[in-house]
Amino acid sequence: MTVAGLGYFILFASAQIVADWVSGSVPFYDYIHIPFIILFGLSIVATWARPKAGYIMSLISGVAGIVVLSPFTFVKGVSSQPRSRATPLTVRATLQSKLDRP
């Protein structure tokens, strides 16, 4: 399970960096993922090679990732994919206003 979680982060972060790179430029906040991609990859290898040391390394690197990356999830405007603020009421009001136009 440790390998799956770390591998998921590696795939997701790598895909995000590649998607931003393909779209034009890599934002500054994507670079913070690169050390964790490397560290989590080394943790996966260590888990397979020496399970006890690998699990300890995975635990330490996971906690470090949470400590470093969590504040960025709360900073407004950091995400490269803006979320829609549309609620069912705003969608309904928008559609109703378009229908009411002559």
C-alpha positions as CSV (number, residue, x, y, z in Angstrom):
1,M,0.0,0.0,0.0
2,T,2.9,2.3,0.7
3,V,4.2,1.8,-2.8
4,A,0.8,2.6,-4.3
5,G,0.4,5.8,-2.4
6,L,3.9,7.1,-3.2
7,G,3.6,6.0,-6.8
8,Y,0.3,7.8,-7.1
9,F,1.9,11.0,-6.0
10,I,4.8,10.5,-8.5
11,L,2.4,9.9,-11.4
12,F,0.1,12.8,-10.5
13,A,2.8,15.3,-9.9
14,S,4.7,14.3,-13.0
15,A,1.6,14.5,-15.1
16,Q,0.9,18.0,-13.7
17,I,4.4,19.2,-14.5
18,V,4.2,17.7,-18.0
19,A,0.7,19.2,-18.6
20,D,1.9,22.6,-17.6
21,W,5.0,22.3,-19.7
22,V,3.0,21.3,-22.8
23,S,0.6,24.2,-22.3
24,G,3.5,26.7,-22.4
25,S,5.3,27.2,-19.2
26,V,5.9,25.5,-15.9
27,P,4.7,27.7,-13.0
28,F,7.1,28.2,-10.1
29,Y,5.0,26.1,-7.6
30,D,5.4,23.0,-9.8
31,Y,9.1,22.9,-9.0
32,I,8.5,22.1,-5.4
33,H,7.2,18.7,-6.4
34,I,10.5,17.6,-8.1
35,P,12.4,16.9,-4.8
36,F,9.4,14.9,-3.5
37,I,9.1,12.9,-6.8
38,I,12.8,11.9,-6.4
39,L,12.5,11.2,-2.7
40,F,9.3,9.2,-3.0
41,G,10.9,7.2,-5.9
42,L,13.9,6.4,-3.7
43,S,11.4,5.4,-0.9
44,I,9.7,2.9,-3.2
45,V,13.1,1.4,-4.2
46,A,14.1,1.2,-0.5
47,T,10.8,-0.4,0.4
48,W,11.5,-3.2,-2.1
49,A,15.2,-3.6,-1.3
50,R,15.1,-3.3,2.5
51,P,11.5,-3.2,3.7
52,K,12.2,-1.9,7.3
53,A,14.4,0.9,6.2
54,G,12.1,1.6,3.2
55,Y,9.0,2.0,5.4
56,I,10.8,4.3,7.8
57,M,12.0,6.4,4.8
58,S,8.5,6.4,3.3
59,L,7.1,7.6,6.6
60,I,9.6,10.4,7.0
61,S,9.3,11.5,3.4
62,G,5.5,11.4,3.5
63,V,5.4,13.5,6.7
64,A,7.9,16.0,5.1
65,G,5.7,16.1,2.0
66,I,2.6,16.9,4.1
67,V,4.4,19.6,6.1
68,V,5.8,21.3,3.0
69,L,3.0,20.9,0.5
70,S,-0.1,21.3,2.6
71,P,0.2,25.1,3.0
72,F,0.1,25.4,-0.8
73,T,-3.3,23.9,-0.9
74,F,-4.7,26.8,1.1
75,V,-3.1,29.6,-0.9
76,K,-5.5,31.3,-3.2
77,G,-4.5,31.3,-6.8
78,V,-1.8,28.6,-6.6
79,S,-3.8,25.9,-8.5
80,S,-3.3,25.9,-12.2
81,Q,-6.8,24.5,-12.7
82,P,-9.3,27.1,-11.4
83,R,-12.3,25.6,-9.8
84,S,-15.8,26.8,-10.8
85,R,-17.7,28.6,-8.2
86,A,-21.0,27.7,-9.9
87,T,-23.7,26.4,-7.7
88,P,-27.0,25.0,-8.9
89,L,-28.7,28.3,-8.0
90,T,-26.2,30.4,-10.0
91,V,-26.5,28.1,-13.0
92,R,-30.3,28.2,-12.8
93,A,-30.2,32.0,-12.5
94,T,-27.9,32.3,-15.5
95,L,-30.0,30.0,-17.6
96,Q,-33.2,31.8,-16.6
97,S,-31.7,35.2,-17.5
98,K,-30.7,33.9,-21.0
99,L,-34.2,32.5,-21.5
100,D,-35.8,35.7,-20.5
101,R,-34.0,37.8,-23.0
102,P,-36.1,38.9,-26.0
